[in-house]
Amino acid sequence: MLRNIIINDWFTVSIVVCLVFITVAKLLFSNRFNDFIEIIGNSNYLKIYIKNQKFINIFDGLLFINLVISLTIFVILIINNLESNFKLQNIELYYKLFIGLGSVLIIKVLLDRLIGSLFEIDELINDYVFQKITYKNYLGLILLPLNILLIYAITPTKSIIFIAIILLFTVNFMGFLESLKSHLNLIKSNLFYFILYLCALEIAPYIILYKVLNS
């Protein structure tokens, strides 16, 4: 059971907000949403919509909000479960994590596109960013029911949290492999820049975020 410092009402409001954004995305982009939810094991979504990607996309934006809110809740559940001296008020932690996670994800996308432009590998980076955003938004869909279960149905033990994290990393890794497979030739011809990109913008930000949260 969650400790008293976690106010379930805030989680309930957040979950309802996520459901609203997902519902709006499905209503406005019915065909695209149906293709999107079948992305695991089916690359049709990427093949169809990667050609029409835009810098600002309403569909991805709606799902991105769900991702950030759901990820914020999940991180709070992890901290609450693992940190015995957890004293920060829930609403304060919620806002800090929401702003922090959302900012990191947005800044990473902007830096991705900037690096693609600087090193003249726009095609590779833009396609990679689209696939990465797609799979991260898919993680948001997985996180929503997972959070509901952990808050209202299942006691979030360390074992359950660990299994959930493995599941999320597996889906994210599948997206990474799909990107490698789709652009293998481009990556081979720009291998040095791609490795530099991975170290600078895929690994380093999460190490920094972990150190910030740990402190």
Secondary structure as UniProt FT lines:
FT   TURN            4..5
FT   HELIX           8..28
FT   HELIX           30..36
FT   TURN            37..38
FT   TURN            40..41
FT   HELIX           44..49
FT   HELIX           50..52
FT   HELIX           58..82
FT   TURN            84..85
FT   HELIX           90..118
FT   TURN            119..120
FT   HELIX           122..148
FT   HELIX           149..153
FT   HELIX           158..182
FT   HELIX           184..189
FT   HELIX           191..197
FT   HELIX           198..203
FT   HELIX           204..214
//
